[in-house]
Amino acid sequence: MTNNIGTIDRILRAVLGAVLLYLAFFSGLALFAGPLFKFGAALIGFVMLATSTLKMCPIYSLLGLKTCKDC
């Protein structure tokens, strides 16, 4: 597993993941009351946090993309 996510990309992924997890579990919005949106947002939020922590995105690897300058 080689790193393919840069610093700005990692920060954006971490923020988006945290926001999605907050919306899914703590927002109380009617949209996230249904299981499809609630667990869909939670899954995507978890994946975003995991990829930002691991500095590696499998989709970027498949497409040959890198957002980091020094990797």
Backbone as JSON Lines, residues from 0, in Angstrom:
{"i":0,"aa":"M","n":[0.83,-1.18,0.0],"ca":[0.0,0.0,0.0],"c":[0.88,1.25,0.0]}
{"i":1,"aa":"T","n":[0.87,1.95,-1.1],"ca":[1.63,3.18,-1.18],"c":[0.7,4.37,-0.96]}
{"i":2,"aa":"N","n":[1.24,5.41,-0.39],"ca":[0.46,6.62,-0.14],"c":[0.12,7.3,-1.46]}
{"i":3,"aa":"N","n":[-1.12,7.73,-1.59],"ca":[-1.52,8.45,-2.79],"c":[-2.45,9.62,-2.49]}
{"i":4,"aa":"I","n":[-2.55,10.02,-1.22],"ca":[-3.4,11.12,-0.82],"c":[-2.55,12.21,-0.17]}
{"i":5,"aa":"G","n":[-2.67,13.42,-0.69],"ca":[-1.93,14.56,-0.16],"c":[-2.57,15.16,1.08]}
{"i":6,"aa":"T","n":[-1.93,16.16,1.64],"ca":[-2.36,16.76,2.9],"c":[-3.72,17.43,2.78]}
{"i":7,"aa":"I","n":[-3.92,18.24,1.76],"ca":[-5.2,18.93,1.61],"c":[-6.32,17.93,1.38]}
{"i":8,"aa":"D","n":[-6.07,16.93,0.57],"ca":[-7.04,15.87,0.31],"c":[-7.39,15.14,1.61]}
{"i":9,"aa":"R","n":[-6.39,14.85,2.43],"ca":[-6.63,14.17,3.71],"c":[-7.49,15.02,4.63]}
{"i":10,"aa":"I","n":[-7.22,16.31,4.7],"ca":[-7.99,17.19,5.57],"c":[-9.44,17.26,5.1]}
{"i":11,"aa":"L","n":[-9.65,17.42,3.8],"ca":[-11.01,17.47,3.27],"c":[-11.76,16.17,3.51]}
{"i":12,"aa":"R","n":[-11.09,15.05,3.33],"ca":[-11.73,13.75,3.58],"c":[-12.09,13.57,5.05]}
{"i":13,"aa":"A","n":[-11.2,13.99,5.94],"ca":[-11.47,13.85,7.37],"c":[-12.65,14.73,7.79]}
{"i":14,"aa":"V","n":[-12.69,15.95,7.29],"ca":[-13.8,16.85,7.63],"c":[-15.11,16.31,7.07]}
{"i":15,"aa":"L","n":[-15.1,15.9,5.8],"ca":[-16.31,15.36,5.19],"c":[-16.78,14.09,5.92]}
{"i":16,"aa":"G","n":[-15.85,13.23,6.28],"ca":[-16.21,12.02,7.02],"c":[-16.82,12.32,8.37]}
{"i":17,"aa":"A","n":[-16.23,13.27,9.09],"ca":[-16.77,13.65,10.4],"c":[-18.16,14.28,10.27]}
{"i":18,"aa":"V","n":[-18.34,15.11,9.26],"ca":[-19.65,15.75,9.05],"c":[-20.7,14.7,8.7]}
{"i":19,"aa":"L","n":[-20.37,13.77,7.84],"ca":[-21.33,12.72,7.49],"c":[-21.69,11.84,8.68]}
{"i":20,"aa":"L","n":[-20.72,11.51,9.51],"ca":[-21.02,10.72,10.7],"c":[-21.89,11.51,11.68]}
{"i":21,"aa":"Y","n":[-21.61,12.8,11.82],"ca":[-22.44,13.64,12.68],"c":[-23.87,13.7,12.16]}
{"i":22,"aa":"L","n":[-24.03,13.93,10.86],"ca":[-25.36,14.0,10.28],"c":[-26.11,12.69,10.44]}
{"i":23,"aa":"A","n":[-25.41,11.59,10.28],"ca":[-26.05,10.28,10.36],"c":[-26.54,9.96,11.77]}
{"i":24,"aa":"F","n":[-25.76,10.32,12.78],"ca":[-26.09,9.85,14.12],"c":[-26.57,10.91,15.11]}
{"i":25,"aa":"F","n":[-26.21,12.17,14.9],"ca":[-26.52,13.17,15.92],"c":[-27.32,14.37,15.45]}
{"i":26,"aa":"S","n":[-27.59,14.5,14.16],"ca":[-28.22,15.72,13.66],"c":[-29.71,15.79,13.97]}
{"i":27,"aa":"G","n":[-30.39,14.67,13.94],"ca":[-31.83,14.67,14.17],"c":[-32.64,15.15,12.97]}
{"i":28,"aa":"L","n":[-32.01,15.33,11.83],"ca":[-32.72,15.75,10.63],"c":[-33.6,14.6,10.13]}
{"i":29,"aa":"A","n":[-34.74,14.96,9.59],"ca":[-35.69,13.96,9.11],"c":[-35.12,13.13,7.95]}
{"i":30,"aa":"L","n":[-34.28,13.75,7.15],"ca":[-33.68,13.04,6.02],"c":[-32.87,11.84,6.48]}
{"i":31,"aa":"F","n":[-32.2,11.97,7.62],"ca":[-31.34,10.89,8.11],"c":[-32.06,9.97,9.1]}
{"i":32,"aa":"A","n":[-33.38,10.09,9.18],"ca":[-34.14,9.19,10.05],"c":[-34.33,7.83,9.39]}
{"i":33,"aa":"G","n":[-34.39,7.81,8.07],"ca":[-34.53,6.55,7.34],"c":[-33.23,5.79,7.3]}
{"i":34,"aa":"P","n":[-33.3,4.47,7.26],"ca":[-32.08,3.66,7.31],"c":[-31.17,3.82,6.09]}
{"i":35,"aa":"L","n":[-31.73,4.09,4.92],"ca":[-30.91,4.2,3.72],"c":[-29.94,5.38,3.83]}
{"i":36,"aa":"F","n":[-30.45,6.55,4.15],"ca":[-29.59,7.72,4.26],"c":[-28.72,7.67,5.5]}
{"i":37,"aa":"K","n":[-29.27,7.17,6.59],"ca":[-28.5,7.12,7.84],"c":[-27.27,6.22,7.71]}
{"i":38,"aa":"F","n":[-27.48,5.0,7.28],"ca":[-26.37,4.07,7.21],"c":[-25.51,4.3,5.96]}
{"i":39,"aa":"G","n":[-26.1,4.86,4.92],"ca":[-25.31,5.24,3.75],"c":[-24.32,6.34,4.09]}
{"i":40,"aa":"A","n":[-24.81,7.37,4.81],"ca":[-23.93,8.47,5.23],"c":[-22.88,7.97,6.21]}
{"i":41,"aa":"A","n":[-23.27,7.07,7.11],"ca":[-22.32,6.53,8.08],"c":[-21.23,5.71,7.38]}
{"i":42,"aa":"L","n":[-21.61,4.92,6.4],"ca":[-20.63,4.11,5.66],"c":[-19.67,4.99,4.89]}
{"i":43,"aa":"I","n":[-20.19,5.96,4.17],"ca":[-19.33,6.86,3.41],"c":[-18.44,7.68,4.34]}
{"i":44,"aa":"G","n":[-18.99,8.13,5.46],"ca":[-18.19,8.88,6.43],"c":[-17.07,8.05,7.01]}
{"i":45,"aa":"F","n":[-17.36,6.8,7.32],"ca":[-16.32,5.91,7.85],"c":[-15.22,5.66,6.81]}
{"i":46,"aa":"V","n":[-15.61,5.44,5.57],"ca":[-14.63,5.21,4.5],"c":[-13.76,6.45,4.31]}
{"i":47,"aa":"M","n":[-14.37,7.63,4.34],"ca":[-13.6,8.87,4.2],"c":[-12.59,9.02,5.33]}
{"i":48,"aa":"L","n":[-13.01,8.75,6.56],"ca":[-12.07,8.84,7.68],"c":[-10.97,7.78,7.58]}
{"i":49,"aa":"A","n":[-11.32,6.59,7.14],"ca":[-10.32,5.52,7.02],"c":[-9.29,5.85,5.94]}
{"i":50,"aa":"T","n":[-9.74,6.35,4.8],"ca":[-8.78,6.67,3.74],"c":[-7.91,7.86,4.12]}
{"i":51,"aa":"S","n":[-8.46,8.8,4.87],"ca":[-7.62,9.93,5.29],"c":[-6.6,9.5,6.34]}
{"i":52,"aa":"T","n":[-6.96,8.55,7.17],"ca":[-6.03,8.05,8.18],"c":[-4.93,7.2,7.56]}
{"i":53,"aa":"L","n":[-5.29,6.36,6.61],"ca":[-4.33,5.46,5.98],"c":[-3.51,6.11,4.86]}
{"i":54,"aa":"K","n":[-3.9,7.31,4.43],"ca":[-3.24,8.05,3.36],"c":[-3.26,7.27,2.04]}
{"i":55,"aa":"M","n":[-4.28,6.45,1.86],"ca":[-4.35,5.62,0.67],"c":[-5.8,5.46,0.24]}
{"i":56,"aa":"C","n":[-6.07,5.71,-1.03],"ca":[-7.41,5.55,-1.58],"c":[-7.36,4.47,-2.66]}
{"i":57,"aa":"P","n":[-8.13,3.4,-2.49],"ca":[-8.12,2.32,-3.49],"c":[-8.59,2.77,-4.87]}
{"i":58,"aa":"I","n":[-9.54,3.7,-4.92],"ca":[-10.03,4.18,-6.22],"c":[-8.93,4.98,-6.93]}
{"i":59,"aa":"Y","n":[-8.2,5.8,-6.17],"ca":[-7.06,6.51,-6.76],"c":[-6.04,5.52,-7.31]}
{"i":60,"aa":"S","n":[-5.8,4.43,-6.6],"ca":[-4.84,3.42,-7.06],"c":[-5.29,2.79,-8.38]}
{"i":61,"aa":"L","n":[-6.57,2.48,-8.48],"ca":[-7.1,1.89,-9.71],"c":[-6.98,2.85,-10.89]}
{"i":62,"aa":"L","n":[-7.19,4.14,-10.63],"ca":[-7.14,5.14,-11.7],"c":[-5.75,5.72,-11.93]}
{"i":63,"aa":"G","n":[-4.8,5.37,-11.06],"ca":[-3.44,5.87,-11.2],"c":[-3.28,7.32,-10.78]}
{"i":64,"aa":"L","n":[-4.12,7.79,-9.89],"ca":[-4.07,9.17,-9.43],"c":[-3.28,9.3,-8.14]}
{"i":65,"aa":"K","n":[-2.65,10.45,-7.96],"ca":[-1.96,10.78,-6.71],"c":[-2.16,12.27,-6.45]}
{"i":66,"aa":"T","n":[-2.49,12.63,-5.22],"ca":[-2.62,14.04,-4.87],"c":[-1.49,14.5,-3.96]}
{"i":67,"aa":"C","n":[-0.56,13.62,-3.67],"ca":[0.59,14.01,-2.85],"c":[1.79,14.31,-3.76]}
{"i":68,"aa":"K","n":[2.58,15.27,-3.34],"ca":[3.72,15.68,-4.15],"c":[4.96,14.83,-3.9]}
{"i":69,"aa":"D","n":[5.11,14.32,-2.68],"ca":[6.35,13.64,-2.3],"c":[6.24,12.12,-2.23]}
{"i":70,"aa":"C","n":[5.22,11.55,-2.83],"ca":[5.1,10.09,-2.75],"c":[5.26,9.43,-4.09]}
